[in-house]
Amino acid sequence: MSVSSDSVPQPFALRFARPLPAQLAIKPYTYDADAQLNRYSSGLPVASCPKGMRALGTTVSTAGSKTHFDD
């Protein structure tokens, strides 16, 4: 760590860390409230496509919180 007499020590890595530029996130799916799942614009459920799930990361649903008060 670098230390000066009038400042708080700063970890070495933070002197070189740079923020990543913001990325525009585009969701290729929408939430189907009737079926309680996410669907692609083609109508295919997102959960039926493992490659899509890996590429998009996680998907979210509010189904559990609407049916179980103890979540």
N, C-alpha and C positions, 0 to 999 in steps of 0.2 A: 504494500500500500504506500501511496505517496502521502507525506505528511508535511504540512507547513505550520508555522507557529500560530497562525490566526484562523485556521479552518479545520473542519472535521475531516478525518482521514477518508479518502475515496478509494474503493477497491480498484485494483489495477485494470480489470476488464471494463469497468464503466468509463474509463478514459478513452476507450476505443469503440464502444458500442454505438451503433447508429440505428435510428428507427427505420423500419421498412416503409416504403410509400404505401398509402392506402390503396386497397384494391376494391374495385366495384364488384359486388356480389350479385349474381343473377341466379334466381331460383328457377330451374326449369320445371318446377312442379307446383301444384296448388293443393290446399287442404280440402278434402271432400268431407264435409260435416256429417252427411247422411251415412257414409260408410266408415267414418272415423279413421281415415287414412289419407296419405298423400298420393296424388296421381299426377302422372305426366300429362301433357296436353293431349296425347293420344288416347288417354283413358286408362292406360296400363298402370297398376299400382307400383309405386316406387320400390316397395319391399320385394317385388317379384324380380328385380334386376340387381343381382349382387355386384356387377361391375359399376352400375350407377350408384349404388349405395357407397361403395368404396371411394368413388370419385367425388361424390358430394359430401361425404362425411355423414354425420347423424341427421336424422329428420326428427321433428318433434310432433307430438300429438297431445291434445288436451283431454283425450278420452278418459284416461284414468282419473284425472282430477274432477271430472264431471260425474263420474259414476261411483267414486269412493271418497267419502268425506274424510277418511283418515290418512290420505296421501300426504 
